[in-house]
Amino acid sequence: MSKSHAEEIIAVLWVISSVLGFGFGYMMWGWTFAFMGATSTIASIGYAVKEVGRERRGA
């Protein structure tokens, strides 16, 4: 499993936690988990860009 794929899975889990936090009225936890989901999504995009660059160079 590539780093970007693992980070995508982690991001989705953070977003699910965020939705559950908001759903049960825990606004602080909802926003915290939403922030973590966003940062994990950005990290997965960064890893994916690096992976594509490596594939194009043939490494």
N, C-alpha and C positions, 0 to 999 in steps of 0.2 A: 504494500500500500504506500502510495506516495505521500509526501508531507502535505501537499495541498489537499489531497482527498481526506486525510485524517483531520486536518484543520476545518474542512467543510463540515464534517460530521460533528465536531466539537461546537462549531458555530450554531448548527441547527439545535443542538441540545441546549445551548444558552438561550436561544430564542424561545424554545418550548418552555424553559424555566421562567423566562420573562412573561410569557403569556399567562402561565399559571400564577405567577406573582401578582400580576395586574388583576386577574380573574378573582383571586381570593382577597383582594383589597390591600395587598402589601405593596404600596406605591414605591417605596424606597428600593425594595428588592427587585421590583419589576424594572425600574430604571437602571439599576446596577447590572442586572442580567442582560438588559437590552444593550447597554454599553459594551459588555463583554462579548455579546454576539456580534456587534458591529466591528469590534477590533479583531475578532477571530475571522470574520469575513474578509476584512482588509488583509490580514495576514495570509489567508488562503489564496487570495488573488495575487499577492506578491510571490508566494511560493510557486503558483502556477505559471507566472510570467518567467521565473527563473528556470523552471522545468522545460518550458517551451524553448527558451533560449539555448539550453543545453542540448535538447533534441535537434535543433537546427544546426548547431555546430558539430553534431555527430559524436558527442561525448557520452 
